[in-house]
Amino acid sequence: AVALKAQSAPSATADYAKLYATGAGTSTDPNVKLLLLGEGSDGASTITDSSTGGKSPSSATAETDTAQYKFGSSSILFERDNSDKITYADHADWDLDGEFSIDFWTGLYYTNADANTDGWEFAYGGSMTRIMFADAISDTNWHHVAITRDSSDVIRCYRDGAKKGSNATQASTYACTDLVFGVNGSSDYHDGWVDEFR
């Protein structure tokens, strides 16, 4: 899930705000490999990539929803009961090497948080390298999530500017085939909204 190859990873202090500051409409930054603003009419299954590459998904069962959004007038709704996901075909832009950051806003359907089992998972590659960052959210508010890797190959996760879980060190170049949003593996689906993914 390559969204943005950063020059340096953000800290939870001054640099954090730079991560999600975007202009209106599209991104002209060539380092932004995918930008999903979540804009569209209610119930639309067309998910638009507003990066300079303008990639189209190979399949999408998630849809835009005008009832909930962080910015603009809609967001992308993933419903667990519908097995919603978005798939993009293999592309060189999905291969992560060096420093990177991925960030998005999310709002959840549920509030039964469990610090022992809940969190953010960064899963990548054919063998599904998985790094789990423990984090329990006990509300349905919008939250900003960012996953970064710095020049020392340290991967961190932030929610609302605060670091979550333990750091991981991975020097691998993450190569993948299809890029899939909204499901971990084949059955663990996201249940809520995503806005401003990059």
N, C-alpha and C positions, 0 to 999 in steps of 0.2 A: 504494500500500500504506500507507494511513494507519493508524497504530496509536495514537499518542498525540500530541496537540498539547501541547507542553510550554510552560511559562511562560518558561523559558530553557534553552538547550542545556547538556548536562553537560560538564564538563571531565574530563580523565583523572585528576583527583585527587579531592577530596572529593565533588563533585556526582555523580560517576559511579555511586556505590553507590545513589543515589536512583532511578536509571533503572529498575532491575529489582526493586526492593523492592515486592512485592505481597502483599495479604492472601490468605487461603485462599478458594478457591471462585470468587468473582466479584469484579468491580470495580464500585464505586458511583461512581467518578469519571466525570463526564459527558464529560471530555476523552478518555477511552479509547474509541476508535471500534471497535476489534476486539481481542478477547482470546481467543487460542486456547491453552488450557492443555494440550491434547493428551491429555486423560483419556478413557478408554474401554476396553472389553474388547479383547482381542487380536484383530486382524484386522477390527475394526469400521470401516466407512466413514462413520459419522456423526461429523462434526467439529463440535464445539459451540463457539459463540461465547459467552463468559462476560461480555462487556461488558453495560452496561445496555441497549444496543440489541438484543442477542440475535439477530443476523442468521444466516440459514441459507444455506449455499452453494447455488448453482444446479447445481453438479456437483462431484463429488469422487472421484478414483480413488486418492488417498493413503489410508492407513488408520492406525489407532492400533496401537501395538506395545508390548507389556508387557516385551519383552526389554531395551529400552534406554530410559532416561529420565533427565532431570536432576532433576526434582521430581515429586512425586506417585507414580503407579504405571504411567505409560505416556507415550508421546510420539507424534508424527506421523511416520510412515515414508514417505519418498519414494524410490521405486526407479526409477532411470533406465531399466532394461530394460522396465519396465511403463509408461513414459511417465506417471508419476504427477504429478498436479497438483490444485489446489483452485481453483475459480472462484466468485467472488461477483458477482452482477449489479450493474449500475450503481447508484450511490448517492451522494448529496451528501457523505457522510462520506469518500469516497475522494478528494475534491478537497483538495489541500494548498495552504494559503496561510500566509504568515508563518512563525513558529517551529514546528518539529515535531520529534519523535523517533520512531524505529521501532527496536524491539529484540527480540531473540530469542536462544535458545540453540540450537546445532547441533552435531551429531556427524556425522562423515563416514565413508563406507565405505572410501575410498581414502587412500593416503599418498604418491602420486607428485606431490608439490608442485613447482610451477615458478613462481618469482617473476616470470618474464617474462610468463606468461599467466594465472596464477591470481589471484583476488581476489574482491571483492564488487561487484556491479553494482546501481546504483539506476537502474531504467528506468521511465519514466513517460510517460503521455499517448499520444494517438493517433499522434503522430509518433515515439513511443518515444525521448524524451530520455534519453540514457544517460550516466551518470557512473561511471567505473570506479575502484575503489580497490585498488591492487595489494596482495596479501597471499598468501603461500604457507603452507599448513598441512601439516606433515609428520607428523601423528599422527591417531589416530581418537578423541581425547579430546573432551569437551564444551567448547565455546567460546562465550562471550557476544559477540554482535555488535550494534552500535548505529550507526544513521545519524541524524544530527541536522542541523537548520538553525537558526542563531541569528538574533538581531534584525538582524544585518548581512548576512543572506542567505548566510552561509558554510555550506556543507555539508561535514560531516566524517564519517569512518567510524572506529569504534573496535572493536578485538577485545581482549577481556579487559582493557579499560581503557587500552590503548595505541593511539594514533592510527595509522591505516594509510593508505598512499597519500598523494596530494596533496589539499589542500583544493580545493573548487570553489565558485564564487560564482554562484548562480542566483536571481534575484529573481522568477522566474515563479510564477504560480499554477498548480500542476500539476493539471490536470483529466483524468480518465480515464473510461472506460466500465466495462468489466468489470475486476475486481481478480483477478489470477491469481497463485497461489503455485506455486513448484516448477519453473517453466520460464522460460527467457529466449527470447522469440520463439516458434518453433514446434518446435524440436528439441533445445535445450540444457537438459537436465533435471538437477535437483538429485539427488544420490545420497547419501542419509543421513537423519538424523532432525532434527526441529525440535521444540522445546519452549518453552512460555511465550512465544508470539509476541504482541506488542502494538504 
